[in-house]
Amino acid sequence: MTNSMSEMLRGDMECEGLLECFHGLKELDKEVFRELTTHDESLTVDEVAEAIDRERSTAYRSIQRLLSTGFVQKEQVNYDQGGYYHVYHPTDPDEVADDMQRMLNDWYAKMGQLIGEFREKYDTPEAATSES
């Protein structure tokens, strides 16, 4: 089970913790993301798998999770004689940060709404009278 908000706020967080906190990514996903960010050029799944010393299918699943969260972009490279392959590179950090900020704002608004509902549900007539 995940930690409570108060426990998370008391603990030390690192920027990579955002990957887990916002999107539920695994340690392997963070490792793949780090690997992609250390290269100037885009990488194939095979290159990622070799770099992290894992099977191709494992690297592919991690890249798919990163794609679905928007942390990674996919490009198609065409061979001159026909056919193609895909390469992957990290999304611009500003884009990712903006997306996380939007998610945080949405979460904050939702929590504010739930807190308001809590107040309405548990507000007692005695509490309303003593506040006057």
C-alpha positions as protocol buffer text, in pm:
chain_id: "A"
residue {
  index: 1
  type: MET
  ca { x: 0 y: 0 z: 0 }
}
residue {
  index: 2
  type: THR
  ca { x: 119 y: 354 z: -69 }
}
residue {
  index: 3
  type: ASN
  ca { x: 227 y: 593 z: 201 }
}
residue {
  index: 4
  type: SER
  ca { x: -10 y: 856 z: 334 }
}
residue {
  index: 5
  type: MET
  ca { x: 32 y: 1213 z: 214 }
}
residue {
  index: 6
  type: SER
  ca { x: 170 y: 1322 z: 552 }
}
residue {
  index: 7
  type: GLU
  ca { x: 430 y: 1042 z: 538 }
}
residue {
  index: 8
  type: MET
  ca { x: 528 y: 1139 z: 185 }
}
residue {
  index: 9
  type: LEU
  ca { x: 565 y: 1506 z: 284 }
}
residue {
  index: 10
  type: ARG
  ca { x: 786 y: 1415 z: 582 }
}
residue {
  index: 11
  type: GLY
  ca { x: 1013 y: 1197 z: 367 }
}
residue {
  index: 12
  type: ASP
  ca { x: 1285 y: 1304 z: 129 }
}
residue {
  index: 13
  type: MET
  ca { x: 1179 y: 1317 z: -235 }
}
residue {
  index: 14
  type: GLU
  ca { x: 1398 y: 1332 z: -540 }
}
residue {
  index: 15
  type: CYS
  ca { x: 1298 y: 1456 z: -882 }
}
residue {
  index: 16
  type: GLU
  ca { x: 1291 y: 1097 z: -1012 }
}
residue {
  index: 17
  type: GLY
  ca { x: 1038 y: 1023 z: -741 }
}
residue {
  index: 18
  type: LEU
  ca { x: 797 y: 1226 z: -952 }
}
residue {
  index: 19
  type: LEU
  ca { x: 800 y: 951 z: -1214 }
}
residue {
  index: 20
  type: GLU
  ca { x: 670 y: 707 z: -955 }
}
residue {
  index: 21
  type: CYS
  ca { x: 445 y: 951 z: -772 }
}
residue {
  index: 22
  type: PHE
  ca { x: 263 y: 1088 z: -1076 }
}
residue {
  index: 23
  type: HIS
  ca { x: 260 y: 784 z: -1301 }
}
residue {
  index: 24
  type: GLY
  ca { x: 330 y: 478 z: -1088 }
}
residue {
  index: 25
  type: LEU
  ca { x: 643 y: 394 z: -1285 }
}
residue {
  index: 26
  type: LYS
  ca { x: 873 y: 120 z: -1164 }
}
residue {
  index: 27
  type: GLU
  ca { x: 1243 y: 132 z: -1082 }
}
residue {
  index: 28
  type: LEU
  ca { x: 1316 y: -30 z: -1418 }
}
residue {
  index: 29
  type: ASP
  ca { x: 1122 y: 246 z: -1596 }
}
residue {
  index: 30
  type: LYS
  ca { x: 1331 y: 508 z: -1418 }
}
residue {
  index: 31
  type: GLU
  ca { x: 1645 y: 321 z: -1522 }
}
residue {
  index: 32
  type: VAL
  ca { x: 1532 y: 315 z: -1886 }
}
residue {
  index: 33
  type: PHE
  ca { x: 1442 y: 684 z: -1872 }
}
residue {
  index: 34
  type: ARG
  ca { x: 1784 y: 770 z: -1725 }
}
residue {
  index: 35
  type: GLU
  ca { x: 1950 y: 566 z: -2001 }
}
residue {
  index: 36
  type: LEU
  ca { x: 1759 y: 747 z: -2274 }
}
residue {
  index: 37
  type: THR
  ca { x: 1849 y: 1086 z: -2126 }
}
residue {
  index: 38
  type: THR
  ca { x: 2222 y: 1009 z: -2123 }
}
residue {
  index: 39
  type: HIS
  ca { x: 2240 y: 973 z: -2502 }
}
residue {
  index: 40
  type: ASP
  ca { x: 2230 y: 1254 z: -2755 }
}
residue {
  index: 41
  type: GLU
  ca { x: 2083 y: 1023 z: -3017 }
}
residue {
  index: 42
  type: SER
  ca { x: 1763 y: 820 z: -3007 }
}
residue {
  index: 43
  type: LEU
  ca { x: 1794 y: 451 z: -2917 }
}
residue {
  index: 44
  type: THR
  ca { x: 1630 y: 134 z: -3041 }
}
residue {
  index: 45
  type: VAL
  ca { x: 1472 y: -113 z: -2800 }
}
residue {
  index: 46
  type: ASP
  ca { x: 1767 y: -345 z: -2857 }
}
residue {
  index: 47
  type: GLU
  ca { x: 2013 y: -71 z: -2762 }
}
residue {
  index: 48
  type: VAL
  ca { x: 1816 y: 9 z: -2448 }
}
residue {
  index: 49
  type: ALA
  ca { x: 1797 y: -360 z: -2354 }
}
residue {
  index: 50
  type: GLU
  ca { x: 2172 y: -397 z: -2393 }
}
residue {
  index: 51
  type: ALA
  ca { x: 2242 y: -81 z: -2193 }
}
residue {
  index: 52
  type: ILE
  ca { x: 2028 y: -191 z: -1898 }
}
residue {
  index: 53
  type: ASP
  ca { x: 2132 y: -559 z: -1932 }
}
residue {
  index: 54
  type: ARG
  ca { x: 1777 y: -692 z: -1967 }
}
residue {
  index: 55
  type: GLU
  ca { x: 1584 y: -894 z: -2220 }
}
residue {
  index: 56
  type: ARG
  ca { x: 1445 y: -708 z: -2522 }
}
residue {
  index: 57
  type: SER
  ca { x: 1085 y: -781 z: -2416 }
}
residue {
  index: 58
  type: THR
  ca { x: 1148 y: -633 z: -2070 }
}
residue {
  index: 59
  type: ALA
  ca { x: 1298 y: -317 z: -2219 }
}
residue {
  index: 60
  type: TYR
  ca { x: 1009 y: -295 z: -2466 }
}
residue {
  index: 61
  type: ARG
  ca { x: 744 y: -314 z: -2191 }
}
residue {
  index: 62
  type: SER
  ca { x: 922 y: -42 z: -1993 }
}
residue {
  index: 63
  type: ILE
  ca { x: 945 y: 181 z: -2300 }
}
residue {
  index: 64
  type: GLN
  ca { x: 574 y: 127 z: -2362 }
}
residue {
  index: 65
  type: ARG
  ca { x: 495 y: 244 z: -2007 }
}
residue {
  index: 66
  type: LEU
  ca { x: 713 y: 551 z: -2061 }
}
residue {
  index: 67
  type: LEU
  ca { x: 541 y: 619 z: -2393 }
}
residue {
  index: 68
  type: SER
  ca { x: 196 y: 594 z: -2236 }
}
residue {
  index: 69
  type: THR
  ca { x: 291 y: 852 z: -1972 }
}
residue {
  index: 70
  type: GLY
  ca { x: 444 y: 1090 z: -2226 }
}
residue {
  index: 71
  type: PHE
  ca { x: 799 y: 1070 z: -2088 }
}
residue {
  index: 72
  type: VAL
  ca { x: 931 y: 916 z: -2411 }
}
residue {
  index: 73
  type: GLN
  ca { x: 868 y: 982 z: -2780 }
}
residue {
  index: 74
  type: LYS
  ca { x: 883 y: 727 z: -3062 }
}
residue {
  index: 75
  type: GLU
  ca { x: 1006 y: 795 z: -3414 }
}
residue {
  index: 76
  type: GLN
  ca { x: 996 y: 575 z: -3720 }
}
residue {
  index: 77
  type: VAL
  ca { x: 1317 y: 544 z: -3923 }
}
residue {
  index: 78
  type: ASN
  ca { x: 1273 y: 416 z: -4279 }
}
residue {
  index: 79
  type: TYR
  ca { x: 1529 y: 203 z: -4460 }
}
residue {
  index: 80
  type: ASP
  ca { x: 1614 y: 312 z: -4816 }
}
residue {
  index: 81
  type: GLN
  ca { x: 1530 y: -33 z: -4953 }
}
residue {
  index: 82
  type: GLY
  ca { x: 1199 y: -50 z: -4765 }
}
residue {
  index: 83
  type: GLY
  ca { x: 1101 y: -139 z: -4411 }
}
residue {
  index: 84
  type: TYR
  ca { x: 1149 y: 60 z: -4095 }
}
residue {
  index: 85
  type: TYR
  ca { x: 1238 y: 48 z: -3728 }
}
residue {
  index: 86
  type: HIS
  ca { x: 1157 y: 265 z: -3427 }
}
residue {
  index: 87
  type: VAL
  ca { x: 1384 y: 472 z: -3208 }
}
residue {
  index: 88
  type: TYR
  ca { x: 1301 y: 636 z: -2876 }
}
residue {
  index: 89
  type: HIS
  ca { x: 1410 y: 956 z: -2704 }
}
residue {
  index: 90
  type: PRO
  ca { x: 1300 y: 1142 z: -2391 }
}
residue {
  index: 91
  type: THR
  ca { x: 1031 y: 1406 z: -2422 }
}
residue {
  index: 92
  type: ASP
  ca { x: 1135 y: 1766 z: -2367 }
}
residue {
  index: 93
  type: PRO
  ca { x: 1159 y: 1810 z: -1986 }
}
residue {
  index: 94
  type: ASP
  ca { x: 955 y: 2132 z: -2001 }
}
residue {
  index: 95
  type: GLU
  ca { x: 667 y: 1945 z: -2167 }
}
residue {
  index: 96
  type: VAL
  ca { x: 681 y: 1673 z: -1903 }
}
residue {
  index: 97
  type: ALA
  ca { x: 699 y: 1928 z: -1620 }
}
residue {
  index: 98
  type: ASP
  ca { x: 403 y: 2122 z: -1765 }
}
residue {
  index: 99
  type: ASP
  ca { x: 202 y: 1799 z: -1784 }
}
residue {
  index: 100
  type: MET
  ca { x: 286 y: 1711 z: -1424 }
}
residue {
  index: 101
  type: GLN
  ca { x: 190 y: 2065 z: -1315 }
}
residue {
  index: 102
  type: ARG
  ca { x: -149 y: 2026 z: -1487 }
}
residue {
  index: 103
  type: MET
  ca { x: -199 y: 1690 z: -1316 }
}
residue {
  index: 104
  type: LEU
  ca { x: -107 y: 1843 z: -980 }
}
residue {
  index: 105
  type: ASN
  ca { x: -350 y: 2132 z: -1033 }
}
residue {
  index: 106
  type: ASP
  ca { x: -628 y: 1887 z: -1125 }
}
residue {
  index: 107
  type: TRP
  ca { x: -548 y: 1674 z: -819 }
}
residue {
  index: 108
  type: TYR
  ca { x: -544 y: 1983 z: -596 }
}
residue {
  index: 109
  type: ALA
  ca { x: -883 y: 2094 z: -728 }
}
residue {
  index: 110
  type: LYS
  ca { x: -1026 y: 1745 z: -673 }
}
residue {
  index: 111
  type: MET
  ca { x: -888 y: 1727 z: -318 }
}
residue {
  index: 112
  type: GLY
  ca { x: -1035 y: 2071 z: -245 }
}
residue {
  index: 113
  type: GLN
  ca { x: -1373 y: 1948 z: -367 }
}
residue {
  index: 114
  type: LEU
  ca { x: -1350 y: 1634 z: -151 }
}
residue {
  index: 115
  type: ILE
  ca { x: -1253 y: 1839 z: 154 }
}
residue {
  index: 116
  type: GLY
  ca { x: -1555 y: 2064 z: 93 }
}
residue {
  index: 117
  type: GLU
  ca { x: -1778 y: 1755 z: 71 }
}
residue {
  index: 118
  type: PHE
  ca { x: -1625 y: 1628 z: 396 }
}
residue {
  index: 119
  type: ARG
  ca { x: -1706 y: 1959 z: 568 }
}
residue {
  index: 120
  type: GLU
  ca { x: -2066 y: 1951 z: 448 }
}
residue {
  index: 121
  type: LYS
  ca { x: -2115 y: 1587 z: 543 }
}
residue {
  index: 122
  type: TYR
  ca { x: -1970 y: 1609 z: 893 }
}
residue {
  index: 123
  type: ASP
  ca { x: -2057 y: 1967 z: 985 }
}
residue {
  index: 124
  type: THR
  ca { x: -2284 y: 1945 z: 1287 }
}
residue {
  index: 125
  type: PRO
  ca { x: -2540 y: 2203 z: 1402 }
}
residue {
  index: 126
  type: GLU
  ca { x: -2340 y: 2249 z: 1728 }
}
residue {
  index: 127
  type: ALA
  ca { x: -2027 y: 2336 z: 1532 }
}
residue {
  index: 128
  type: ALA
  ca { x: -2216 y: 2589 z: 1320 }
}
residue {
  index: 129
  type: THR
  ca { x: -2369 y: 2751 z: 1633 }
}
residue {
  index: 130
  type: SER
  ca { x: -2036 y: 2774 z: 1820 }
}
residue {
  index: 131
  type: GLU
  ca { x: -1870 y: 2942 z: 1519 }
}
residue {
  index: 132
  type: SER
  ca { x: -2128 y: 3227 z: 1520 }
}
